[in-house]
Amino acid sequence: MQHPSDNVGVKSSCPLCGTRKARRACPALGRDICPVCCATKRHVEIACPPDCGYLASSRAHPPAVVQRRHERDMRFLVPRIVDLTETQYRVFLLAQALIVQHARTASPAPTDHDVAEGAASVAATLETAGKGIIYEHRAASIPAQRIADEVAAAIRDLATRAGSEGARLERDAARALRALERTAREAQTELPDAAHPETTWLALASRVFADAQAAGPAAEPAAPKLVI
């Protein structure tokens, strides 16, 4: 798809990358940006409106750079969740979505280290409870504890709704959160973002979450609902 502004006069530098020419009118930002930033930052750093023509075109014909990045994300992510049961996988996705949404507005913004610490503290609390000891493990930093609070509240709600199977759900949740913790830690060393290495996992999770939202329920990997 080509926008009329693509061919009009000399363009200034893109306000997002500061290097390439700004050739596309971005309705979300109200400014022109370059095609590369449009392709790679949509739904991650840019809150694209659903009626954006470039967004609709990208869903039908994703550019090669986006396709390659998606394949790289999946090569990193899939081996780390393949051993999860269906329930654990659902909890992993739920925690990931909660953290992505929280990170968009949190101040101070969390890093991958905060994500790992927050997930680890909730997992430790659930593991301790499984041994019959009620003790809340706390994360070391404020951003990490805020993540822990969000995730822990969601797990408590799921366990309450599971009724007599709540204890089993908590065990599954602990395993899912340990997988999330490892993934967040390993992203920085195995899949570093050159520009923002401290938020490599958060960027990846945001892309995966955005792809799922854009594709709709039909594109979600097959798994039954979170039912115990």
Secondary structure, 3 states (H helix, E strand, C coil): CCCHHHHCCCCCECCCCCCCECCEEECCCCEEECHHHHHHHECCCECCCCCCHHHHHHHHCCCHHHHHHHHHHHHHHHHHHCCCCHHHHHHHHHHHHHHHHHHHHCCCCCCHHHHHHHHHHHHHHHHHHHCCCCCCCCCCCHHHHHHHHHHHHHHHHHHHHHHHHHHHHHHHHHHHHHHHHHHHHHHHHHCCCCCCHHHHHHHHHHHHHHHHHHHCHHHCCCCCCCCC
